[in-house]
Amino acid sequence: MFYKDNTHNTMVFTRYLYNKEQVEFSMLTAIREGKREEALFWAYELYHSGFTTEVSALAAEEVTCPKLRAYFENHPDLESDVLIVGTIIENLLNKNKKLRIKLKMEDVAKYKTKPVIELKSCKIPKRECRYKLRTKPGSQPITIASYDNWLYEASFSPIWQKRIEKYGGLICHESKTVTFGDETNEEQFYNWHNFEPDEQPLSVQENWFGTTKTI
């Protein structure tokens, strides 16, 4: 279970530092617009961040086809299967409402989390943040200031929580901080996992924000 301080509107960042709530909205919007690659991108952004249950729950809300509904009901563990996630999204996009064959690993391999390289993880967002968020009307604007405390917001994602714990990091929700105590562990963590949001090119930041950069 992951703690979220709703009274202070804490953002939650995914593996590539997208706003999770807007990723969910982006996935559903892309499905409804029939944009296959984008819909799969958002679905796997959630899935590989560790939000497996959320992916299946959101997708289930879109199901109207009886055959696809039966597929859901007969696969209670779909959130644990990387192929079934893609298959569900693929079939939601299928306007003919005919259940397609299950996807293969080569179909979803490009959505896997890219391995980090020491002192080079800051290059990952430029390569992997390929789509701009679809932001909900009236939602709180996302700006570079939203990333001032990015590691704490990212700590709500299982993938980032595991990375933090690997280096002995402690997540404090009262102070909204992530501390390592040991300087060596902290240095090692950032050597491997510092995405340096404020140093990212404008193209990446605008994809995170979902709108043109504002001051």
C-alpha positions in Angstrom: 0.0 0.0 0.0 1.4 3.4 -1.0 0.6 6.5 1.1 -0.7 9.5 -0.6 -1.2 12.8 1.1 -4.4 14.0 -0.6 -4.7 17.0 1.7 -1.6 18.5 0.0 -2.4 17.3 -3.5 0.8 15.3 -3.8 1.6 14.4 -7.4 2.6 10.8 -8.3 5.2 10.3 -10.9 5.6 7.2 -13.1 8.9 5.5 -14.1 9.7 8.2 -16.7 8.4 11.0 -14.5 5.0 11.6 -16.0 2.1 12.6 -13.8 0.3 9.3 -13.1 -3.2 10.8 -13.0 -2.7 12.4 -16.3 -1.2 9.2 -17.8 -4.4 7.4 -16.9 -6.4 10.1 -18.6 -4.1 10.0 -21.6 -4.5 6.3 -22.0 -8.3 6.4 -22.0 -8.3 9.4 -24.4 -5.9 7.6 -26.8 -8.1 4.5 -26.7 -11.2 6.5 -27.4 -9.5 8.2 -30.3 -8.2 4.9 -31.7 -4.5 5.9 -31.4 -2.9 2.5 -31.0 0.7 3.3 -30.4 -0.1 6.1 -28.0 -2.6 4.0 -26.0 -0.1 1.1 -25.6 2.6 3.6 -24.6 0.5 5.0 -21.8 -0.8 1.6 -20.7 2.8 0.3 -20.4 4.0 3.4 -18.7 1.5 2.6 -15.9 2.2 -1.1 -16.0 6.0 -1.0 -15.9 5.8 1.7 -13.2 4.2 -0.9 -11.0 0.6 0.2 -11.3 -0.7 -3.1 -12.7 -4.0 -3.1 -11.0 -4.8 0.4 -12.2 -4.2 -0.5 -15.9 -6.6 -3.4 -15.8 -9.2 -1.5 -13.8 -9.1 1.5 -16.2 -9.3 -0.8 -19.3 -12.2 -2.7 -17.8 -14.2 0.5 -17.7 -14.0 0.8 -21.5 -15.2 -2.7 -22.2 -18.6 -2.9 -24.0 -17.9 -6.0 -26.2 -19.4 -9.2 -24.6 -16.5 -11.3 -25.8 -14.0 -8.9 -24.4 -15.9 -8.7 -21.2 -15.8 -12.5 -20.9 -12.1 -12.4 -21.6 -11.6 -10.1 -18.6 -13.8 -12.3 -16.4 -11.8 -15.4 -17.4 -8.4 -13.7 -16.7 -8.5 -12.5 -13.1 -4.7 -12.2 -13.0 -4.4 -10.1 -16.2 -2.6 -7.3 -14.3 0.3 -9.7 -13.7 0.7 -10.6 -17.4 2.5 -8.1 -19.7 1.1 -9.7 -22.8 -2.5 -9.7 -21.6 -2.3 -6.0 -20.8 -1.4 -5.2 -24.4 -3.9 -7.7 -25.8 -6.7 -5.9 -23.8 -5.7 -2.5 -25.1 -5.4 -3.9 -28.7 -8.9 -5.3 -28.5 -10.4 -2.1 -27.1 -9.0 -0.3 -30.2 -10.5 -2.9 -32.5 -13.6 -1.3 -34.0 -14.8 -4.6 -35.4 -15.3 -5.9 -31.9 -13.8 -9.3 -32.8 -11.4 -10.6 -30.2 -7.9 -10.7 -31.6 -5.1 -13.2 -31.0 -3.0 -12.5 -27.9 0.1 -10.4 -28.5 3.6 -11.8 -28.6 6.6 -10.7 -26.6 8.1 -9.0 -29.6 5.0 -6.8 -29.9 5.5 -5.3 -26.4 9.3 -5.5 -26.0 9.8 -1.8 -26.9 7.7 -0.7 -23.9 9.9 -2.4 -21.4 11.7 -0.2 -18.9 15.1 0.7 -20.3 18.1 -0.3 -18.1 20.0 2.5 -16.5 23.7 3.1 -17.0 25.8 4.8 -14.4 26.0 8.6 -14.8 23.8 8.4 -18.0 20.2 7.9 -16.7 19.5 11.5 -17.4 19.5 10.6 -21.1 16.5 8.2 -20.7 13.7 10.8 -20.7 14.9 12.2 -24.0 14.7 8.8 -25.6 11.6 7.4 -23.9 9.2 10.2 -23.2 7.7 10.1 -26.7 4.2 11.5 -26.1 2.8 14.6 -24.6 0.3 14.2 -21.8 -3.4 14.7 -22.4 -4.2 16.9 -19.4 -7.7 16.9 -18.0 -9.6 20.2 -18.4 -9.3 22.2 -15.3 -6.5 20.1 -13.8 -3.6 21.7 -11.9 -1.0 22.8 -14.4 2.3 20.9 -14.4 5.4 23.0 -14.7 9.1 22.6 -14.0 8.4 23.7 -10.5 6.3 20.5 -10.0 9.6 18.7 -10.2 11.4 20.5 -7.4 10.7 17.5 -5.2 10.6 14.9 -8.0 12.1 11.9 -6.1 9.5 12.1 -3.4 6.7 12.2 -5.9 8.3 9.3 -7.8 8.6 7.3 -4.6 4.8 6.5 -4.9 5.6 4.4 -7.9 6.6 0.8 -7.0 9.5 0.9 -9.4 11.0 4.0 -7.8 10.3 2.8 -4.3 12.4 -0.3 -5.0 15.2 1.8 -6.4 15.2 4.0 -3.3 15.1 1.0 -0.9 18.0 -0.7 -2.8 20.2 2.1 -1.6 18.9 2.3 1.9 16.7 5.4 1.2 14.0 6.4 3.6 10.7 8.0 2.5 9.2 10.4 5.0 5.7 11.5 4.2 5.5 14.0 7.0 8.4 16.1 5.6 7.9 14.9 2.0 11.5 13.9 1.7 13.7 11.0 0.6 16.9 10.7 2.6 19.7 8.1 2.4 21.6 8.8 5.6 24.8 7.3 4.2 26.5 9.7 1.8 27.9 6.8 -0.2 24.5 5.3 -0.8 23.1 8.7 -1.8 25.9 9.3 -4.2 25.4 5.8 -5.7 21.7 6.3 -6.1 22.0 9.5 -7.9 24.9 8.2 -10.1 22.5 5.5 -11.4 19.0 7.1 -11.1 19.2 10.9 -11.4 16.9 12.0 -14.2 17.8 15.6 -13.7 14.3 17.0 -14.6 15.4 20.7 -14.7 18.2 19.8 -17.1 16.0 18.0 -19.6 15.4 19.6 -23.0 12.3 21.6 -23.6 10.8 18.9 -25.7 10.9 16.5 -22.8 9.6 19.0 -20.3 6.7 19.9 -22.6 5.7 16.2 -22.9 5.7 16.0 -19.1 3.7 19.2 -18.7 1.1 18.3 -21.4 1.1 22.0 -22.5 3.5 24.6 -23.8 6.0 25.5 -21.1 4.8 28.3 -18.9 6.8 30.6 -16.6 
